[in-house]
Amino acid sequence: MPKNVVIVGAGVGGMCAGALLAKNGYNVTVVDRIDTVGGRTRTQNVGGYGVPRGAVSFQMHGILPTICKEVGAEFEIRPVNEMWFWIKGSDEFVQLPAKSGIGKMIEMFMKVHGGGGGTKAMAQVGLQLSIAKIGAAFKDPGAAAVGDDGPTFRQWIEQYTDNKELIALFHTITSAVSAVNDFEYPARHWFAHFAAADARMDKYALLPGGMMAVSQALGKTIEARGGKILLNTPVLKIESAGGKATGVTVQINGGNKTIPADIVISNAGPTLTMSLAGEDALDKKYVDHVKSRIRPTPIVATFVVSDEPLFEPKSAILAAGLRRIVTGVPLTNICPEWAPDGKHLMSFYGTPASCLKPMDKEDERQANMADVLDLFPDFEKKGGKFLDVQLRDIGDADVVARSWPGYNVPVHTSMPNLFNVGDACGPAGFIATPAAAMSARMATDHILENIKN
Ligand SMILES: Cc1cc2nc3c(=O)[nH]c(=O)nc-3n(C[C@H](O)[C@H](O)[C@H](O)COP(=O)(O)OP(=O)(O)OC[C@H]3O[C@@H](n4cnc5c(N)ncnc54)[C@H](O)[C@@H]3O)c2cc1C
């Protein structure tokens, strides 16, 4: 008899795990509380526009495409392969090279802030010296590896410069790569993540069907191999006996039903997994570890529509020196089908004032909207309008990441047949959908090796 696996949650992590196990002959049932697969990659209809609820960019290399290929999940992709950069004080966007993107950003920075001639020459030399010192210190990041929650990246960089604009540039790089403020992110984790992260700025894609197309395609492979996907079916409890998971109790057709399982994989996030399983059913040491590690990452996503494109290239942008916004994507330059004919949709992502404290939602809304106007002074002339400002606070379900990079928790729980998958459970250097995919790989590798069919 094939082993029965129940997966709680149809996000990228859950669907990758389900597809890998279904391919290996396990009997897979995926249950999700909402009416679609994809979790934080789903698309919503807002006023006739296809607005991504979370992920937009699909990394074309690495673990997620590898798993999709392995299980035979197919979907349409539109490669982008470009990144453009804007820095406050300059009125132009410049294209970044695929390699040495940071070098080009520094070059732009010097153009804007380096000055030249007269007294400014001294400032220029000072800045160049600071940049050289930072460059050298980058080669020896071990110096920053003090304690788990030791000095922040901001404290680290302030040893080499007090130039506010230069610090702001590194704030953008930090937020764009990790989604955490540099003045809150311990330098130790910053360097570990940056060194391990595949921070290449090339080879990403948008999917005309939205990022949820990945989960839909994975779902098809699960069903084709005899698995089931139950939507609108919240899991109320992860059942256990004698220190092992025995199944899940779900709400279905107006009643409750228990689905027995040999293996339970939760994609609901480690914190929710603990409450579904009941803290008393898990080892105290494990519970304490999860509680001390998890740090949800908030984000503000601003969507604007316009009659003319605000930005012409088919590329994402990085922006330095704004209040909150660090990246943006002119979505309909690449996927025009996400807007009614003749209209344009662009998204912007901002890191809130704090990634540790709850946000002041009105302040965040105003700051992000003001940033859009700074980036595109011709916003109104081009028929620009704000469509939606999504404020994803620390306690919300749809945060950008369930834990900061470096604060991930293992896929194993204290029950031998209960696993977590998702973006809080990837290894160092992985964030977002690649982290979710990698956690699925780690959990399923362990199952294939140790809980054989
Ligand atoms: C604004 C924003 C922009 C982003 N941009 C990008 C990007 O460009 N590229 C990128 O790679 N990533 C991006 N991300 C991150 C990415 O969306 C997430 O990292 C990824 O989708 C997380 O997948 P997951 O498998 O961890 O879980 P989720 O997608 O959160 O899936 C978990 C699922 O579990 C279900 N669930 C929860 N509780 C229960 C229950 N009790 N019963 C049944 N089901 C339950 C939920 O409904 C959900 O479907 C972005 C995120 C946000 C918010």
The ligand as an ORCA input file, in Angstrom:
! r2SCAN-3c Opt
* xyz 0 1
  C       4.213     41.613     -2.032
  C       5.041     40.384     -2.224
  C       5.924     40.297     -3.296
  C       6.690     39.126     -3.498
  N       7.506     39.045     -4.595
  C       8.177     37.875     -4.836
  C       8.877     37.683     -6.061
  O       8.884     38.545     -6.933
  N       9.521     36.482     -6.257
  C       9.479     35.488     -5.328
  O      10.065     34.417     -5.541
  N       8.786     35.638     -4.181
  C       8.135     36.798     -3.913
  N       7.375     36.929     -2.772
  C       7.416     35.858     -1.755
  C       6.602     34.643     -2.173
  O       5.305     35.023     -2.535
  C       6.551     33.667     -1.001
  O       7.848     33.468     -0.471
  C       6.031     32.308     -1.414
  O       4.892     32.417     -2.231
  C       5.724     31.529     -0.148
  O       5.290     30.220     -0.455
  P       5.013     29.200      0.712
  O       5.007     27.872      0.096
  O       5.971     29.432      1.830
  O       3.602     29.529      1.357
  P       2.267     30.282      0.976
  O       2.272     30.799     -0.390
  O       1.985     31.240      2.073
  O       1.199     29.086      1.032
  C       0.664     28.604      2.222
  C      -0.707     28.075      1.955
  O      -1.201     27.461      3.154
  C      -2.576     27.714      3.231
  N      -3.022     27.518      4.605
  C      -2.651     28.214      5.692
  N      -3.296     27.769      6.775
  C      -4.070     26.728      6.371
  C      -4.972     25.850      7.042
  N      -5.198     25.938      8.348
  N      -5.610     24.939      6.305
  C      -5.401     24.808      4.974
  N      -4.559     25.612      4.299
  C      -3.898     26.574      4.986
  C      -2.713     29.134      2.726
  O      -4.036     29.414      2.294
  C      -1.715     29.153      1.570
  O      -2.305     28.836      0.337
  C       6.586     38.066     -2.572
  C       5.681     38.144     -1.507
  C       4.915     39.290     -1.328
  C       3.925     39.344     -0.199
*
